Amino acid sequence: MTEPDVQDAIASVSVDPAIFDRWPDYKLLTILASGLDLRSESAKAVAEGRLAAAEEAVRAKGVTDWTTEPHVAAWMEAYKAFGAKPKRTSPSVLALLKRVNGGLPRIDPATDAYNAISIAHALPIGGEDFAAYAGAPRLTIATGEEPFDTTDSGEPVIDHPAPGEVIWRDDTHVTCRRWNWRQGIRTRIVPETTTALFLLEALGTMPDADLEAAGQELAASLRAMFPETAIATRTIRA
């Protein structure tokens, strides 16, 4: 995709007004990047350096209970509000922060780069293969009938969200359950991914400037890894 193409494509991402009715302080910063080469060794080296530095900075804070961090706590309250148990099915950022001391897994340059930003800013970030979507990505509230492709004991299965659960979806499936808890299989970033959508999600305890700074850092990481990338950004709020 060229720069105009990604600008047009990012406009397809939407948030159901029902989300803003319940969480009026929710903010979503979207980044769409094309021209990625996730097998690039130089990109892997850049991502490794940034993720290692972010891990070291987080460890240096000496936090023993990340559930008391204001933005993480806000996400836990949001999870409770739609019926999830946040200590059992944690917001993505809490799950990452809990694993920092032991070291986060290295997955691919794009995922490692956004995980570095996520832990550095205590901010949930998701990454999806944009070409794998069936229709437009959208955040909405589940009826409970939507299919979700996942695995159980290593085998592929179709699950369903609970009615009232906050989900990301496209025209056919749930793409991420419990807001930012678990991604579906079909739209995950894979080594063949060349165009990726990144979703940076904030609640009211995070200032706009902090969200924008996180987005700028991620865009800078992507450009450092993939100099020919075309990037578009868009912020969605109530």
LINMO-V798368 format. One record per backbone hydrogen bond with DSSP energy under -0.5 kcal/mol. CO is the residue of the C=O (numbers start at 1). NH is the residue of the N-H. If there is no record, write none. Layout:
# LINMO-V798368
CO_NH ; CO_NH
This chain:
# LINMO-V798368
2_6 ; 3_7 ; 4_8 ; 5_9 ; 6_10 ; 7_11 ; 8_11 ; 9_12 ; 10_13 ; 14_139 ; 16_19 ; 16_20 ; 17_21 ; 18_22 ; 19_23 ; 23_26 ; 26_238 ; 27_202 ; 28_30 ; 28_236 ; 29_200 ; 30_234 ; 31_33 ; 31_198 ; 32_232 ; 33_196 ; 34_230 ; 37_40 ; 40_44 ; 41_45 ; 42_46 ; 43_47 ; 44_48 ; 45_49 ; 46_50 ; 47_51 ; 48_52 ; 49_53 ; 50_54 ; 51_55 ; 52_56 ; 53_57 ; 54_58 ; 55_59 ; 56_60 ; 57_61 ; 58_61 ; 58_62 ; 58_63 ; 59_62 ; 65_68 ; 66_69 ; 69_73 ; 70_74 ; 71_75 ; 72_76 ; 73_77 ; 74_78 ; 75_79 ; 76_80 ; 77_81 ; 78_82 ; 79_82 ; 79_84 ; 80_83 ; 84_86 ; 85_88 ; 85_89 ; 88_90 ; 91_94 ; 91_95 ; 92_96 ; 93_97 ; 94_98 ; 95_99 ; 96_99 ; 96_100 ; 97_100 ; 99_102 ; 99_103 ; 100_103 ; 105_107 ; 108_112 ; 109_113 ; 110_114 ; 111_115 ; 112_116 ; 113_117 ; 114_118 ; 115_119 ; 116_120 ; 117_121 ; 118_122 ; 118_123 ; 124_201 ; 126_199 ; 127_189 ; 128_130 ; 128_197 ; 129_132 ; 130_133 ; 133_135 ; 134_171 ; 137_14 ; 138_169 ; 139_16 ; 140_167 ; 142_164 ; 146_161 ; 147_174 ; 148_150 ; 148_159 ; 149_185 ; 150_157 ; 152_155 ; 155_152 ; 157_150 ; 157_159 ; 159_148 ; 162_165 ; 165_142 ; 166_179 ; 167_140 ; 168_175 ; 168_176 ; 169_138 ; 172_147 ; 173_170 ; 174_149 ; 175_184 ; 176_168 ; 177_181 ; 177_182 ; 178_180 ; 182_177 ; 185_188 ; 187_129 ; 190_193 ; 193_38 ; 194_36 ; 195_130 ; 195_131 ; 196_33 ; 197_128 ; 198_31 ; 198_200 ; 199_126 ; 199_201 ; 200_29 ; 201_124 ; 202_27 ; 203_206 ; 205_207 ; 207_210 ; 207_211 ; 208_212 ; 209_213 ; 210_214 ; 211_215 ; 212_216 ; 213_217 ; 214_218 ; 215_219 ; 216_220 ; 217_221 ; 218_222 ; 219_223 ; 220_224 ; 221_225 ; 222_226 ; 226_229 ; 230_34 ; 232_32 ; 234_30 ; 236_28
